[in-house]
Amino acid sequence: MTPILLLFGLGLLLIVAEVFIPSLGVLGLLASLCIIGAVVWAFTISNAFGGQVLLAAAVFVPLLIALAFKL
């Protein structure tokens, strides 16, 4: 479970970095892959945990993007 949360956290960190570092979308692509990978991996463990990670992604990704643009 810890690697899934670390992968998810890395994806969130990369989203914030994409806003501040011009990378032509490379960091955004890596962030998307990390978050999608974390969600898929969580669903392989259990449906309940996968749903929780998916819900966290649906809440935190737009929130972090809005906060990063605000800064």
PDB file of N, CA, C, O and CB in Angstrom:
ATOM      1  N   MET A   1       0.818  -1.186   0.000  1.00  0.00           N
ATOM      2  CA  MET A   1       0.000   0.000   0.000  1.00  0.00           C
ATOM      3  C   MET A   1       0.866   1.255   0.000  1.00  0.00           C
ATOM      4  O   MET A   1       0.487   2.262  -0.599  1.00  0.00           O
ATOM      5  CB  MET A   1      -0.933  -0.005   1.197  1.00  0.00           C
ATOM      6  N   THR A   2       1.999   1.215   0.648  1.00  0.00           N
ATOM      7  CA  THR A   2       2.875   2.388   0.704  1.00  0.00           C
ATOM      8  C   THR A   2       3.402   2.794  -0.667  1.00  0.00           C
ATOM      9  O   THR A   2       3.430   3.990  -0.956  1.00  0.00           O
ATOM     10  CB  THR A   2       4.037   2.120   1.629  1.00  0.00           C
ATOM     11  N   PRO A   3       3.826   1.858  -1.537  1.00  0.00           N
ATOM     12  CA  PRO A   3       4.285   2.302  -2.867  1.00  0.00           C
ATOM     13  C   PRO A   3       3.179   2.977  -3.678  1.00  0.00           C
ATOM     14  O   PRO A   3       3.458   3.867  -4.481  1.00  0.00           O
ATOM     15  CB  PRO A   3       4.830   1.117  -3.651  1.00  0.00           C
ATOM     16  N   ILE A   4       1.956   2.571  -3.478  1.00  0.00           N
ATOM     17  CA  ILE A   4       0.846   3.192  -4.195  1.00  0.00           C
ATOM     18  C   ILE A   4       0.689   4.639  -3.752  1.00  0.00           C
ATOM     19  O   ILE A   4       0.511   5.533  -4.580  1.00  0.00           O
ATOM     20  CB  ILE A   4      -0.465   2.409  -3.961  1.00  0.00           C
ATOM     21  N   LEU A   5       0.755   4.866  -2.455  1.00  0.00           N
ATOM     22  CA  LEU A   5       0.620   6.226  -1.939  1.00  0.00           C
ATOM     23  C   LEU A   5       1.814   7.086  -2.334  1.00  0.00           C
ATOM     24  O   LEU A   5       1.652   8.278  -2.593  1.00  0.00           O
ATOM     25  CB  LEU A   5       0.470   6.207  -0.419  1.00  0.00           C
ATOM     26  N   LEU A   6       2.994   6.511  -2.385  1.00  0.00           N
ATOM     27  CA  LEU A   6       4.165   7.257  -2.836  1.00  0.00           C
ATOM     28  C   LEU A   6       4.055   7.611  -4.317  1.00  0.00           C
ATOM     29  O   LEU A   6       4.415   8.718  -4.717  1.00  0.00           O
ATOM     30  CB  LEU A   6       5.441   6.449  -2.581  1.00  0.00           C
ATOM     31  N   LEU A   7       3.568   6.696  -5.118  1.00  0.00           N
ATOM     32  CA  LEU A   7       3.367   6.967  -6.541  1.00  0.00           C
ATOM     33  C   LEU A   7       2.315   8.054  -6.737  1.00  0.00           C
ATOM     34  O   LEU A   7       2.474   8.931  -7.586  1.00  0.00           O
ATOM     35  CB  LEU A   7       2.950   5.684  -7.283  1.00  0.00           C
ATOM     36  N   PHE A   8       1.257   8.000  -5.962  1.00  0.00           N
ATOM     37  CA  PHE A   8       0.211   9.017  -6.021  1.00  0.00           C
ATOM     38  C   PHE A   8       0.764  10.380  -5.596  1.00  0.00           C
ATOM     39  O   PHE A   8       0.487  11.393  -6.237  1.00  0.00           O
ATOM     40  CB  PHE A   8      -0.981   8.619  -5.124  1.00  0.00           C
ATOM     41  N   GLY A   9       1.538  10.397  -4.528  1.00  0.00           N
ATOM     42  CA  GLY A   9       2.150  11.640  -4.061  1.00  0.00           C
ATOM     43  C   GLY A   9       3.126  12.208  -5.074  1.00  0.00           C
ATOM     44  O   GLY A   9       3.192  13.424  -5.257  1.00  0.00           O
ATOM     45  N   LEU A  10       3.882  11.345  -5.732  1.00  0.00           N
ATOM     46  CA  LEU A  10       4.794  11.797  -6.781  1.00  0.00           C
ATOM     47  C   LEU A  10       4.022  12.430  -7.928  1.00  0.00           C
ATOM     48  O   LEU A  10       4.446  13.444  -8.483  1.00  0.00           O
ATOM     49  CB  LEU A  10       5.645  10.631  -7.295  1.00  0.00           C
ATOM     50  N   GLY A  11       2.898  11.835  -8.282  1.00  0.00           N
ATOM     51  CA  GLY A  11       2.056  12.402  -9.334  1.00  0.00           C
ATOM     52  C   GLY A  11       1.545  13.785  -8.967  1.00  0.00           C
ATOM     53  O   GLY A  11       1.527  14.688  -9.804  1.00  0.00           O
ATOM     54  N   LEU A  12       1.126  13.954  -7.708  1.00  0.00           N
ATOM     55  CA  LEU A  12       0.662  15.266  -7.263  1.00  0.00           C
ATOM     56  C   LEU A  12       1.793  16.291  -7.263  1.00  0.00           C
ATOM     57  O   LEU A  12       1.590  17.448  -7.629  1.00  0.00           O
ATOM     58  CB  LEU A  12       0.051  15.165  -5.869  1.00  0.00           C
ATOM     59  N   LEU A  13       2.968  15.867  -6.856  1.00  0.00           N
ATOM     60  CA  LEU A  13       4.126  16.762  -6.863  1.00  0.00           C
ATOM     61  C   LEU A  13       4.498  17.172  -8.288  1.00  0.00           C
ATOM     62  O   LEU A  13       4.862  18.323  -8.532  1.00  0.00           O
ATOM     63  CB  LEU A  13       5.324  16.089  -6.181  1.00  0.00           C
ATOM     64  N   LEU A  14       4.407  16.248  -9.204  1.00  0.00           N
ATOM     65  CA  LEU A  14       4.713  16.553 -10.600  1.00  0.00           C
ATOM     66  C   LEU A  14       3.687  17.502 -11.207  1.00  0.00           C
ATOM     67  O   LEU A  14       4.027  18.296 -12.085  1.00  0.00           O
ATOM     68  CB  LEU A  14       4.777  15.271 -11.417  1.00  0.00           C
ATOM     69  N   ILE A  15       2.444  17.433 -10.755  1.00  0.00           N
ATOM     70  CA  ILE A  15       1.428  18.369 -11.241  1.00  0.00           C
ATOM     71  C   ILE A  15       1.789  19.787 -10.818  1.00  0.00           C
ATOM     72  O   ILE A  15       1.700  20.718 -11.619  1.00  0.00           O
ATOM     73  CB  ILE A  15       0.024  17.986 -10.709  1.00  0.00           C
ATOM     74  N   VAL A  16       2.189  19.952  -9.583  1.00  0.00           N
ATOM     75  CA  VAL A  16       2.587  21.277  -9.101  1.00  0.00           C
ATOM     76  C   VAL A  16       3.835  21.752  -9.841  1.00  0.00           C
ATOM     77  O   VAL A  16       3.936  22.926 -10.199  1.00  0.00           O
ATOM     78  CB  VAL A  16       2.842  21.252  -7.573  1.00  0.00           C
ATOM     79  N   ALA A  17       4.780  20.849 -10.070  1.00  0.00           N
ATOM     80  CA  ALA A  17       6.001  21.217 -10.787  1.00  0.00           C
ATOM     81  C   ALA A  17       5.685  21.623 -12.221  1.00  0.00           C
ATOM     82  O   ALA A  17       6.351  22.502 -12.769  1.00  0.00           O
ATOM     83  CB  ALA A  17       7.002  20.054 -10.776  1.00  0.00           C
ATOM     84  N   GLU A  18       4.695  21.011 -12.832  1.00  0.00           N
ATOM     85  CA  GLU A  18       4.322  21.350 -14.213  1.00  0.00           C
ATOM     86  C   GLU A  18       3.863  22.802 -14.315  1.00  0.00           C
ATOM     87  O   GLU A  18       4.097  23.456 -15.330  1.00  0.00           O
ATOM     88  CB  GLU A  18       3.210  20.410 -14.717  1.00  0.00           C
ATOM     89  N   VAL A  19       3.223  23.298 -13.290  1.00  0.00           N
ATOM     90  CA  VAL A  19       2.747  24.678 -13.319  1.00  0.00           C
ATOM     91  C   VAL A  19       3.915  25.653 -13.256  1.00  0.00           C
ATOM     92  O   VAL A  19       3.881  26.702 -13.898  1.00  0.00           O
ATOM     93  CB  VAL A  19       1.779  24.937 -12.160  1.00  0.00           C
ATOM     94  N   PHE A  20       4.949  25.316 -12.487  1.00  0.00           N
ATOM     95  CA  PHE A  20       6.055  26.251 -12.269  1.00  0.00           C
ATOM     96  C   PHE A  20       7.228  26.064 -13.221  1.00  0.00           C
ATOM     97  O   PHE A  20       7.979  27.011 -13.459  1.00  0.00           O
ATOM     98  CB  PHE A  20       6.543  26.121 -10.871  1.00  0.00           C
ATOM     99  N   ILE A  21       7.403  24.873 -13.768  1.00  0.00           N
ATOM    100  CA  ILE A  21       8.539  24.588 -14.640  1.00  0.00           C
ATOM    101  C   ILE A  21       8.021  24.347 -16.052  1.00  0.00           C
ATOM    102  O   ILE A  21       7.233  23.425 -16.264  1.00  0.00           O
ATOM    103  CB  ILE A  21       9.352  23.359 -14.127  1.00  0.00           C
ATOM    104  N   PRO A  22       8.444  25.149 -17.017  1.00  0.00           N
ATOM    105  CA  PRO A  22       7.990  24.909 -18.386  1.00  0.00           C
ATOM    106  C   PRO A  22       8.664  23.669 -18.982  1.00  0.00           C
ATOM    107  O   PRO A  22       9.864  23.674 -19.259  1.00  0.00           O
ATOM    108  CB  PRO A  22       8.273  26.139 -19.262  1.00  0.00           C
ATOM    109  N   SER A  23       7.886  22.626 -19.172  1.00  0.00           N
ATOM    110  CA  SER A  23       8.457  21.362 -19.648  1.00  0.00           C
ATOM    111  C   SER A  23       7.762  20.852 -20.908  1.00  0.00           C
ATOM    112  O   SER A  23       7.965  19.708 -21.314  1.00  0.00           O
ATOM    113  CB  SER A  23       8.372  20.306 -18.557  1.00  0.00           C
ATOM    114  N   LEU A  24       6.947  21.699 -21.520  1.00  0.00           N
ATOM    115  CA  LEU A  24       6.214  21.322 -22.729  1.00  0.00           C
ATOM    116  C   LEU A  24       5.310  20.111 -22.509  1.00  0.00           C
ATOM    117  O   LEU A  24       5.063  19.345 -23.440  1.00  0.00           O
ATOM    118  CB  LEU A  24       7.187  21.032 -23.855  1.00  0.00           C
ATOM    119  N   GLY A  25       4.826  19.938 -21.305  1.00  0.00           N
ATOM    120  CA  GLY A  25       3.886  18.871 -21.018  1.00  0.00           C
ATOM    121  C   GLY A  25       4.485  17.556 -20.552  1.00  0.00           C
ATOM    122  O   GLY A  25       3.753  16.617 -20.240  1.00  0.00           O
ATOM    123  N   VAL A  26       5.818  17.477 -20.502  1.00  0.00           N
ATOM    124  CA  VAL A  26       6.453  16.224 -20.093  1.00  0.00           C
ATOM    125  C   VAL A  26       6.136  15.909 -18.636  1.00  0.00           C
ATOM    126  O   VAL A  26       5.804  14.770 -18.306  1.00  0.00           O
ATOM    127  CB  VAL A  26       7.974  16.297 -20.301  1.00  0.00           C
ATOM    128  N   LEU A  27       6.235  16.910 -17.764  1.00  0.00           N
ATOM    129  CA  LEU A  27       5.927  16.674 -16.355  1.00  0.00           C
ATOM    130  C   LEU A  27       4.442  16.355 -16.163  1.00  0.00           C
ATOM    131  O   LEU A  27       4.086  15.541 -15.311  1.00  0.00           O
ATOM    132  CB  LEU A  27       6.320  17.897 -15.511  1.00  0.00           C
ATOM    133  N   GLY A  28       3.594  16.981 -16.938  1.00  0.00           N
ATOM    134  CA  GLY A  28       2.166  16.685 -16.855  1.00  0.00           C
ATOM    135  C   GLY A  28       1.857  15.267 -17.291  1.00  0.00           C
ATOM    136  O   GLY A  28       1.020  14.592 -16.692  1.00  0.00           O
ATOM    137  N   LEU A  29       2.539  14.815 -18.342  1.00  0.00           N
ATOM    138  CA  LEU A  29       2.355  13.439 -18.806  1.00  0.00           C
ATOM    139  C   LEU A  29       2.839  12.446 -17.743  1.00  0.00           C
ATOM    140  O   LEU A  29       2.169  11.452 -17.465  1.00  0.00           O
ATOM    141  CB  LEU A  29       3.110  13.211 -20.138  1.00  0.00           C
ATOM    142  N   LEU A  30       3.996  12.720 -17.159  1.00  0.00           N
ATOM    143  CA  LEU A  30       4.509  11.838 -16.102  1.00  0.00           C
ATOM    144  C   LEU A  30       3.588  11.840 -14.886  1.00  0.00           C
ATOM    145  O   LEU A  30       3.374  10.799 -14.265  1.00  0.00           O
ATOM    146  CB  LEU A  30       5.925  12.266 -15.687  1.00  0.00           C
ATOM    147  N   ALA A  31       3.043  13.007 -14.546  1.00  0.00           N
ATOM    148  CA  ALA A  31       2.111  13.094 -13.426  1.00  0.00           C
ATOM    149  C   ALA A  31       0.860  12.268 -13.704  1.00  0.00           C
ATOM    150  O   ALA A  31       0.376  11.544 -12.834  1.00  0.00           O
ATOM    151  CB  ALA A  31       1.733  14.556 -13.152  1.00  0.00           C
ATOM    152  N   SER A  32       0.347  12.382 -14.915  1.00  0.00           N
ATOM    153  CA  SER A  32      -0.845  11.609 -15.281  1.00  0.00           C
ATOM    154  C   SER A  32      -0.577  10.118 -15.205  1.00  0.00           C
ATOM    155  O   SER A  32      -1.394   9.355 -14.690  1.00  0.00           O
ATOM    156  CB  SER A  32      -1.314  11.981 -16.685  1.00  0.00           C
ATOM    157  N   LEU A  33       0.573   9.710 -15.722  1.00  0.00           N
ATOM    158  CA  LEU A  33       0.918   8.287 -15.680  1.00  0.00           C
ATOM    159  C   LEU A  33       1.078   7.787 -14.251  1.00  0.00           C
ATOM    160  O   LEU A  33       0.665   6.671 -13.935  1.00  0.00           O
ATOM    161  CB  LEU A  33       2.201   8.033 -16.462  1.00  0.00           C
ATOM    162  N   CYS A  34       1.674   8.600 -13.386  1.00  0.00           N
ATOM    163  CA  CYS A  34       1.834   8.201 -11.986  1.00  0.00           C
ATOM    164  C   CYS A  34       0.482   8.043 -11.296  1.00  0.00           C
ATOM    165  O   CYS A  34       0.255   7.060 -10.590  1.00  0.00           O
ATOM    166  CB  CYS A  34       2.688   9.228 -11.234  1.00  0.00           C
ATOM    167  N   ILE A  35      -0.403   8.995 -11.495  1.00  0.00           N
ATOM    168  CA  ILE A  35      -1.697   8.938 -10.822  1.00  0.00           C
ATOM    169  C   ILE A  35      -2.554   7.807 -11.388  1.00  0.00           C
ATOM    170  O   ILE A  35      -3.201   7.083 -10.631  1.00  0.00           O
ATOM    171  CB  ILE A  35      -2.431  10.280 -10.958  1.00  0.00           C
ATOM    172  N   ILE A  36      -2.563   7.652 -12.692  1.00  0.00           N
ATOM    173  CA  ILE A  36      -3.316   6.549 -13.290  1.00  0.00           C
ATOM    174  C   ILE A  36      -2.743   5.207 -12.837  1.00  0.00           C
ATOM    175  O   ILE A  36      -3.492   4.279 -12.531  1.00  0.00           O
ATOM    176  CB  ILE A  36      -3.295   6.649 -14.833  1.00  0.00           C
ATOM    177  N   GLY A  37      -1.425   5.108 -12.796  1.00  0.00           N
ATOM    178  CA  GLY A  37      -0.789   3.879 -12.316  1.00  0.00           C
ATOM    179  C   GLY A  37      -1.136   3.570 -10.875  1.00  0.00           C
ATOM    180  O   GLY A  37      -1.365   2.413 -10.523  1.00  0.00           O
ATOM    181  N   ALA A  38      -1.175   4.600 -10.036  1.00  0.00           N
ATOM    182  CA  ALA A  38      -1.527   4.395  -8.631  1.00  0.00           C
ATOM    183  C   ALA A  38      -2.972   3.925  -8.492  1.00  0.00           C
ATOM    184  O   ALA A  38      -3.266   3.053  -7.674  1.00  0.00           O
ATOM    185  CB  ALA A  38      -1.313   5.687  -7.833  1.00  0.00           C
ATOM    186  N   VAL A  39      -3.864   4.494  -9.277  1.00  0.00           N
ATOM    187  CA  VAL A  39      -5.279   4.097  -9.210  1.00  0.00           C
ATOM    188  C   VAL A  39      -5.452   2.654  -9.685  1.00  0.00           C
ATOM    189  O   VAL A  39      -6.146   1.865  -9.044  1.00  0.00           O
ATOM    190  CB  VAL A  39      -6.155   5.050 -10.066  1.00  0.00           C
ATOM    191  N   VAL A  40      -4.822   2.315 -10.805  1.00  0.00           N
ATOM    192  CA  VAL A  40      -4.934   0.949 -11.329  1.00  0.00           C
ATOM    193  C   VAL A  40      -4.337  -0.049 -10.353  1.00  0.00           C
ATOM    194  O   VAL A  40      -4.916  -1.106 -10.101  1.00  0.00           O
ATOM    195  CB  VAL A  40      -4.240   0.831 -12.695  1.00  0.00           C
ATOM    196  N   TRP A  41      -3.175   0.289  -9.805  1.00  0.00           N
ATOM    197  CA  TRP A  41      -2.515  -0.597  -8.845  1.00  0.00           C
ATOM    198  C   TRP A  41      -3.384  -0.774  -7.599  1.00  0.00           C
ATOM    199  O   TRP A  41      -3.467  -1.873  -7.051  1.00  0.00           O
ATOM    200  CB  TRP A  41      -1.126  -0.041  -8.458  1.00  0.00           C
ATOM    201  N   ALA A  42      -4.028   0.300  -7.152  1.00  0.00           N
ATOM    202  CA  ALA A  42      -4.892   0.208  -5.977  1.00  0.00           C
ATOM    203  C   ALA A  42      -6.097  -0.687  -6.258  1.00  0.00           C
ATOM    204  O   ALA A  42      -6.535  -1.427  -5.378  1.00  0.00           O
ATOM    205  CB  ALA A  42      -5.359   1.607  -5.544  1.00  0.00           C
ATOM    206  N   PHE A  43      -6.637  -0.625  -7.478  1.00  0.00           N
ATOM    207  CA  PHE A  43      -7.766  -1.495  -7.818  1.00  0.00           C
ATOM    208  C   PHE A  43      -7.355  -2.960  -7.880  1.00  0.00           C
ATOM    209  O   PHE A  43      -8.194  -3.836  -7.674  1.00  0.00           O
ATOM    210  CB  PHE A  43      -8.371  -1.075  -9.149  1.00  0.00           C
ATOM    211  N   THR A  44      -6.079  -3.251  -8.161  1.00  0.00           N
ATOM    212  CA  THR A  44      -5.648  -4.648  -8.150  1.00  0.00           C
ATOM    213  C   THR A  44      -5.588  -5.203  -6.735  1.00  0.00           C
ATOM    214  O   THR A  44      -5.676  -6.415  -6.538  1.00  0.00           O
ATOM    215  CB  THR A  44      -4.287  -4.786  -8.818  1.00  0.00           C
ATOM    216  N   ILE A  45      -5.440  -4.329  -5.758  1.00  0.00           N
ATOM    217  CA  ILE A  45      -5.418  -4.784  -4.365  1.00  0.00           C
ATOM    218  C   ILE A  45      -6.835  -5.038  -3.867  1.00  0.00           C
ATOM    219  O   ILE A  45      -7.139  -6.122  -3.368  1.00  0.00           O
ATOM    220  CB  ILE A  45      -4.713  -3.748  -3.465  1.00  0.00           C
ATOM    221  N   SER A  46      -7.700  -4.037  -4.003  1.00  0.00           N
ATOM    222  CA  SER A  46      -9.112  -4.224  -3.656  1.00  0.00           C
ATOM    223  C   SER A  46      -9.928  -3.111  -4.308  1.00  0.00           C
ATOM    224  O   SER A  46      -9.421  -2.025  -4.588  1.00  0.00           O
ATOM    225  CB  SER A  46      -9.320  -4.229  -2.102  1.00  0.00           C
ATOM    226  N   ASN A  47     -11.189  -3.409  -4.539  1.00  0.00           N
ATOM    227  CA  ASN A  47     -12.057  -2.422  -5.158  1.00  0.00           C
ATOM    228  C   ASN A  47     -12.296  -1.230  -4.238  1.00  0.00           C
ATOM    229  O   ASN A  47     -12.395  -0.095  -4.704  1.00  0.00           O
ATOM    230  CB  ASN A  47     -13.380  -3.057  -5.543  1.00  0.00           C
ATOM    231  N   ALA A  48     -12.388  -1.480  -2.944  1.00  0.00           N
ATOM    232  CA  ALA A  48     -12.625  -0.392  -2.001  1.00  0.00           C
ATOM    233  C   ALA A  48     -11.435   0.563  -1.962  1.00  0.00           C
ATOM    234  O   ALA A  48     -11.613   1.780  -1.982  1.00  0.00           O
ATOM    235  CB  ALA A  48     -12.903  -0.950  -0.600  1.00  0.00           C
ATOM    236  N   PHE A  49     -10.226   0.014  -1.906  1.00  0.00           N
ATOM    237  CA  PHE A  49      -9.031   0.857  -1.870  1.00  0.00           C
ATOM    238  C   PHE A  49      -8.864   1.599  -3.191  1.00  0.00           C
ATOM    239  O   PHE A  49      -8.458   2.761  -3.200  1.00  0.00           O
ATOM    240  CB  PHE A  49      -7.779   0.011  -1.570  1.00  0.00           C
ATOM    241  N   GLY A  50      -9.165   0.952  -4.285  1.00  0.00           N
ATOM    242  CA  GLY A  50      -9.098   1.604  -5.587  1.00  0.00           C
ATOM    243  C   GLY A  50     -10.081   2.758  -5.683  1.00  0.00           C
ATOM    244  O   GLY A  50      -9.762   3.808  -6.241  1.00  0.00           O
ATOM    245  N   GLY A  51     -11.261   2.565  -5.147  1.00  0.00           N
ATOM    246  CA  GLY A  51     -12.251   3.641  -5.136  1.00  0.00           C
ATOM    247  C   GLY A  51     -11.808   4.822  -4.291  1.00  0.00           C
ATOM    248  O   GLY A  51     -12.049   5.976  -4.643  1.00  0.00           O
ATOM    249  N   GLN A  52     -11.153   4.524  -3.166  1.00  0.00           N
ATOM    250  CA  GLN A  52     -10.662   5.599  -2.306  1.00  0.00           C
ATOM    251  C   GLN A  52      -9.561   6.398  -2.984  1.00  0.00           C
ATOM    252  O   GLN A  52      -9.535   7.625  -2.887  1.00  0.00           O
ATOM    253  CB  GLN A  52     -10.153   5.031  -0.990  1.00  0.00           C
ATOM    254  N   VAL A  53      -8.658   5.720  -3.664  1.00  0.00           N
ATOM    255  CA  VAL A  53      -7.575   6.415  -4.366  1.00  0.00           C
ATOM    256  C   VAL A  53      -8.142   7.214  -5.537  1.00  0.00           C
ATOM    257  O   VAL A  53      -7.694   8.329  -5.802  1.00  0.00           O
ATOM    258  CB  VAL A  53      -6.505   5.405  -4.866  1.00  0.00           C
ATOM    259  N   LEU A  54      -9.116   6.655  -6.232  1.00  0.00           N
ATOM    260  CA  LEU A  54      -9.749   7.367  -7.338  1.00  0.00           C
ATOM    261  C   LEU A  54     -10.470   8.617  -6.836  1.00  0.00           C
ATOM    262  O   LEU A  54     -10.396   9.671  -7.468  1.00  0.00           O
ATOM    263  CB  LEU A  54     -10.734   6.445  -8.075  1.00  0.00           C
ATOM    264  N   LEU A  55     -11.156   8.506  -5.721  1.00  0.00           N
ATOM    265  CA  LEU A  55     -11.831   9.658  -5.128  1.00  0.00           C
ATOM    266  C   LEU A  55     -10.811  10.718  -4.692  1.00  0.00           C
ATOM    267  O   LEU A  55     -11.025  11.915  -4.887  1.00  0.00           O
ATOM    268  CB  LEU A  55     -12.693   9.214  -3.926  1.00  0.00           C
ATOM    269  N   ALA A  56      -9.705  10.265  -4.103  1.00  0.00           N
ATOM    270  CA  ALA A  56      -8.656  11.210  -3.699  1.00  0.00           C
ATOM    271  C   ALA A  56      -8.083  11.931  -4.911  1.00  0.00           C
ATOM    272  O   ALA A  56      -7.803  13.128  -4.847  1.00  0.00           O
ATOM    273  CB  ALA A  56      -7.535  10.482  -2.941  1.00  0.00           C
ATOM    274  N   ALA A  57      -7.909  11.214  -6.008  1.00  0.00           N
ATOM    275  CA  ALA A  57      -7.403  11.839  -7.230  1.00  0.00           C
ATOM    276  C   ALA A  57      -8.406  12.855  -7.760  1.00  0.00           C
ATOM    277  O   ALA A  57      -8.019  13.937  -8.203  1.00  0.00           O
ATOM    278  CB  ALA A  57      -7.105  10.775  -8.302  1.00  0.00           C
ATOM    279  N   ALA A  58      -9.685  12.516  -7.718  1.00  0.00           N
ATOM    280  CA  ALA A  58     -10.716  13.426  -8.217  1.00  0.00           C
ATOM    281  C   ALA A  58     -10.810  14.697  -7.375  1.00  0.00           C
ATOM    282  O   ALA A  58     -11.230  15.742  -7.872  1.00  0.00           O
ATOM    283  CB  ALA A  58     -12.066  12.723  -8.242  1.00  0.00           C
ATOM    284  N   VAL A  59     -10.425  14.611  -6.115  1.00  0.00           N
ATOM    285  CA  VAL A  59     -10.482  15.782  -5.235  1.00  0.00           C
ATOM    286  C   VAL A  59      -9.179  16.571  -5.284  1.00  0.00           C
ATOM    287  O   VAL A  59      -9.201  17.792  -5.443  1.00  0.00           O
ATOM    288  CB  VAL A  59     -10.781  15.356  -3.794  1.00  0.00           C
ATOM    289  N   PHE A  60      -8.040  15.885  -5.150  1.00  0.00           N
ATOM    290  CA  PHE A  60      -6.769  16.574  -4.975  1.00  0.00           C
ATOM    291  C   PHE A  60      -6.187  17.144  -6.261  1.00  0.00           C
ATOM    292  O   PHE A  60      -5.545  18.193  -6.218  1.00  0.00           O
ATOM    293  CB  PHE A  60      -5.786  15.645  -4.370  1.00  0.00           C
ATOM    294  N   VAL A  61      -6.388  16.498  -7.393  1.00  0.00           N
ATOM    295  CA  VAL A  61      -5.785  16.990  -8.636  1.00  0.00           C
ATOM    296  C   VAL A  61      -6.338  18.367  -9.008  1.00  0.00           C
ATOM    297  O   VAL A  61      -5.542  19.282  -9.221  1.00  0.00           O
ATOM    298  CB  VAL A  61      -6.035  15.994  -9.783  1.00  0.00           C
ATOM    299  N   PRO A  62      -7.653  18.565  -9.098  1.00  0.00           N
ATOM    300  CA  PRO A  62      -8.122  19.918  -9.420  1.00  0.00           C
ATOM    301  C   PRO A  62      -7.784  20.943  -8.343  1.00  0.00           C
ATOM    302  O   PRO A  62      -7.515  22.106  -8.645  1.00  0.00           O
ATOM    303  CB  PRO A  62      -9.613  19.901  -9.637  1.00  0.00           C
ATOM    304  N   LEU A  63      -7.798  20.504  -7.086  1.00  0.00           N
ATOM    305  CA  LEU A  63      -7.466  21.407  -5.988  1.00  0.00           C
ATOM    306  C   LEU A  63      -6.022  21.889  -6.094  1.00  0.00           C
ATOM    307  O   LEU A  63      -5.750  23.081  -5.948  1.00  0.00           O
ATOM    308  CB  LEU A  63      -7.695  20.715  -4.639  1.00  0.00           C
ATOM    309  N   LEU A  64      -5.097  20.965  -6.348  1.00  0.00           N
ATOM    310  CA  LEU A  64      -3.692  21.351  -6.471  1.00  0.00           C
ATOM    311  C   LEU A  64      -3.427  22.212  -7.698  1.00  0.00           C
ATOM    312  O   LEU A  64      -2.607  23.128  -7.649  1.00  0.00           O
ATOM    313  CB  LEU A  64      -2.822  20.118  -6.523  1.00  0.00           C
ATOM    314  N   ILE A  65      -4.109  21.927  -8.784  1.00  0.00           N
ATOM    315  CA  ILE A  65      -3.922  22.751  -9.986  1.00  0.00           C
ATOM    316  C   ILE A  65      -4.399  24.168  -9.707  1.00  0.00           C
ATOM    317  O   ILE A  65      -3.721  25.127 -10.074  1.00  0.00           O
ATOM    318  CB  ILE A  65      -4.685  22.149 -11.202  1.00  0.00           C
ATOM    319  N   ALA A  66      -5.547  24.317  -9.069  1.00  0.00           N
ATOM    320  CA  ALA A  66      -6.066  25.649  -8.758  1.00  0.00           C
ATOM    321  C   ALA A  66      -5.139  26.381  -7.788  1.00  0.00           C
ATOM    322  O   ALA A  66      -4.878  27.571  -7.962  1.00  0.00           O
ATOM    323  CB  ALA A  66      -7.481  25.549  -8.165  1.00  0.00           C
ATOM    324  N   LEU A  67      -4.643  25.682  -6.773  1.00  0.00           N
ATOM    325  CA  LEU A  67      -3.748  26.326  -5.807  1.00  0.00           C
ATOM    326  C   LEU A  67      -2.414  26.714  -6.444  1.00  0.00           C
ATOM    327  O   LEU A  67      -1.863  27.769  -6.129  1.00  0.00           O
ATOM    328  CB  LEU A  67      -3.504  25.397  -4.615  1.00  0.00           C
ATOM    329  N   ALA A  68      -1.898  25.879  -7.327  1.00  0.00           N
ATOM    330  CA  ALA A  68      -0.627  26.193  -7.973  1.00  0.00           C
ATOM    331  C   ALA A  68      -0.770  27.403  -8.889  1.00  0.00           C
ATOM    332  O   ALA A  68       0.125  28.246  -8.937  1.00  0.00           O
ATOM    333  CB  ALA A  68      -0.116  24.986  -8.766  1.00  0.00           C
ATOM    334  N   PHE A  69      -1.882  27.501  -9.617  1.00  0.00           N
ATOM    335  CA  PHE A  69      -2.078  28.675 -10.465  1.00  0.00           C
ATOM    336  C   PHE A  69      -2.316  29.928  -9.640  1.00  0.00           C
ATOM    337  O   PHE A  69      -1.964  31.030 -10.061  1.00  0.00           O
ATOM    338  CB  PHE A  69      -3.244  28.452 -11.413  1.00  0.00           C
ATOM    339  N   LYS A  70      -2.913  29.764  -8.466  1.00  0.00           N
ATOM    340  CA  LYS A  70      -3.139  30.899  -7.582  1.00  0.00           C
ATOM    341  C   LYS A  70      -1.821  31.481  -7.087  1.00  0.00           C
ATOM    342  O   LYS A  70      -1.682  32.695  -6.940  1.00  0.00           O
ATOM    343  CB  LYS A  70      -4.009  30.486  -6.399  1.00  0.00           C
ATOM    344  N   LEU A  71      -0.852  30.600  -6.830  1.00  0.00           N
ATOM    345  CA  LEU A  71       0.468  31.050  -6.364  1.00  0.00           C
ATOM    346  C   LEU A  71       1.202  31.733  -7.492  1.00  0.00           C
ATOM    347  O   LEU A  71       2.332  32.185  -7.309  1.00  0.00           O
ATOM    348  CB  LEU A  71       1.302  29.869  -5.822  1.00  0.00           C
TER     349      LEU A  71
END
